[in-house]
Amino acid sequence: MNLDEHHRDVLVIGGGLAGMEAALEASRLGARVIIASEQKVGRSGNSVIAEGGYAAPFGHGDPRDNPGIFYEDILRSGQFLNDRTLARTLADGSCRAVEELCGAGVPFRMEGERYAQKHYPGHTYPRNCYLVREGGIHITLPLLEHLRRRSIRLLAHSYALRLLVAGGECCGALFIATRSGSIFAVRARATILACGGAAAIYLHSTNVRGATGDGYVLALEAGAALRDMEFVQFYPTIMLAPVRNFLMDFSCFGRRAPLLNRLGERFLERYAPAALEACTRDVKSRTIFTEVREGRGVKGGVVMDVSALPREELETYTPRFCRLFARRNLDPHRERIVVAPAAHFFMGGVAIDEGCRTGVPGLFSCGEVTGGVHGANRLADNALSECQVFGRLAGEHGARYALGRPLQHETAPAWEPSGGRSAGLPPFPRWMARLREIMWEKVGIERDRGGLEEAISGLERLREEVDESVAGVTGPSLYRVTKVRNAVVTGLMVAKAALARRESRGAHFRSDFPEQDSSFSRSIMVEGDGRGGLKARLSGG
Ligand SMILES: Cc1cc2nc3c(=O)[nH]c(=O)nc-3n(C[C@H](O)[C@H](O)[C@H](O)COP(=O)(O)OP(=O)(O)OC[C@H]3O[C@@H](n4cnc5c(N)ncnc54)[C@H](O)[C@@H]3O)c2cc1C
């Protein structure tokens, strides 16, 4: 079948912050760049709904801070499973990233000439820079202006179905236009994968609905390896009442916003007596989950008492929360605020080196879709810093690889549509609901062997059902079926990696192996098994 084709030096897949930064850098180096994104570039992905905090050790919050201490914090939080070089790169590069964003017009809060910096659990010093007005859209829109000024081609509503690989080298991707259902190819000398994470495969999630793991499957099917997929971060305090689904970013207040169970007990005194509410996200999520499961919850969560926080402080550090309450005539000091955990961030992902190379020649990757920077757990505000630091590196190395190389052509036909299907629309919502239920119940905050095995067989059955539909579907339905299929395969990657890690570490808790075990101080790698399936194994020495 003859396809429409675009030709560029560098193709970036994904229009969130990592992809935008990669595209800008590749263009600065002289590459002709195209960004293709399932939704609008700069207006999609988790980047747009992020709070907008960046961890960067300027030492403005405390003069003792520096990149070396930041690096140690990253490793400690990641339970030493991080790739050291990647963690070091983040620690060393995050100040420059914030300064460049500031120069690009992103409105960080300043105190005179210095960045205002909040203090979050797990960071030794206050080092979290934040925006004058919360919201990732205040970062993406100025960058979008820069993309336009550089004449970078932006393709919205373009969903990558698979990567094109010729002679083991990645040479672009095959897309479907999500609205018309037409198929087209983008051929490129270098391809940068920046498709974001997958926490929306869980029933309760902070993520945009589309964050269901396409990038993991695209990389896997092109021959790349994935690492640390069992480490899913659950954000501990999503508001259930009086307003649903609002992310309560209150950990900068440390112990001054106590969490209480149904009996009015400050339950963290039992689990984390020294840190209390200043404990890290993994500990807090697990303890809230335990309180609710053991019958001491309130409406499915626990109470966050913010009554001791002065209004001026709330206005300064949590303006979005204050605006939400003001719009509804709610008083933060009088309302009973109920919070519970939800899936938030994937620490794991495509394995990369310090040049964002994936091991498949011509394929680079950056942002949440990659693994290795954060190890077993991520510190607050390290994800956006990661997008900038590694986005730039992916753009740089992608452009250097591309410039001066011939354009490869995949020898096999790019696309062979299969015969039409008459059985009507596949049941997308039912499939997604089943996946999300399985992930939440069996592959969630607390896991064990029995539950994981049940999850794997349930997900494999679901995959078979979806695969049968993929075989016959064309047009816009092909987009939706592929989306569901990728989400299920991503769920399988998490479940298989979680089963293989027979210990508890960071965000991964196994009730049948509650202790950390030094024989698991290595990553679980997920790869294709050559027969269309997946295998998860402990990496070598
Ligand atoms: C509510 C919330 C608040 C957060 N706040 C912070 C914070 O303050 N600080 C911090 O450090 N981190 C925060 N995070 C985490 C951070 O926002 C994300 O990790 C980060 O934005 C990921 O950026 P990304 O560019 O890798 O992916 P995304 O921003 O998710 O972008 C992914 C892009 O890929 C596209 N895409 C996906 N699949 C395909 C496909 N098959 N074909 C083509 N395109 C595709 C999407 O349309 C999108 O454009 C927050 C997360 C959430 C959910």
The ligand as a Gaussian input file, in Angstrom:
#p B3LYP/6-31G(d) Opt

LIG

0 1
 C       -0.887000      15.706000      38.373000
 C        0.606000      15.609000      38.171000
 C        1.440000      16.563000      38.742000
 C        2.823000      16.463000      38.555000
 N        3.628000      17.449000      39.072000
 C        4.977000      17.358000      38.903000
 C        5.836000      18.383000      39.399000
 O        5.402000      19.423000      39.899000
 N        7.177000      18.195000      39.279000
 C        7.713000      17.082000      38.693000
 O        8.936000      16.965000      38.633000
 N        6.904000      16.140000      38.160000
 C        5.558000      16.246000      38.242000
 N        4.766000      15.276000      37.691000
 C        5.367000      14.255000      36.807000
 C        5.665000      14.901000      35.416000
 O        4.615000      15.765000      35.080000
 C        5.819000      13.868000      34.301000
 O        6.704000      12.857000      34.657000
 C        6.342000      14.568000      33.027000
 O        5.519000      15.648000      32.674000
 C        6.445000      13.584000      31.864000
 O        6.792000      14.314000      30.711000
 P        7.025000      13.554000      29.330000
 O        7.329000      14.604000      28.320000
 O        7.967000      12.444000      29.531000
 O        5.602000      12.889000      29.012000
 P        4.167000      13.570000      28.863000
 O        4.144000      14.978000      29.298000
 O        3.191000      12.656000      29.505000
 O        3.940000      13.601000      27.284000
 C        3.764000      12.421000      26.531000
 C        3.455000      12.827000      25.100000
 O        3.493000      11.668000      24.267000
 C        2.338000      11.619000      23.446000
 N        2.121000      10.209000      23.103000
 C        1.869000       9.165000      23.924000
 N        1.755000       8.021000      23.215000
 C        1.962000       8.349000      21.903000
 C        1.969000       7.616000      20.686000
 N        1.734000       6.290000      20.619000
 N        2.211000       8.299000      19.509000
 C        2.432000       9.630000      19.518000
 N        2.425000      10.363000      20.659000
 C        2.197000       9.729000      21.831000
 C        1.255000      12.285000      24.288000
 O        0.166000      12.745000      23.503000
 C        2.072000      13.429000      24.913000
 O        2.157000      14.505000      23.983000
 C        3.377000      15.376000      37.836000
 C        2.531000      14.421000      37.271000
 C        1.156000      14.539000      37.418000
 C        0.269000      13.512000      36.789000

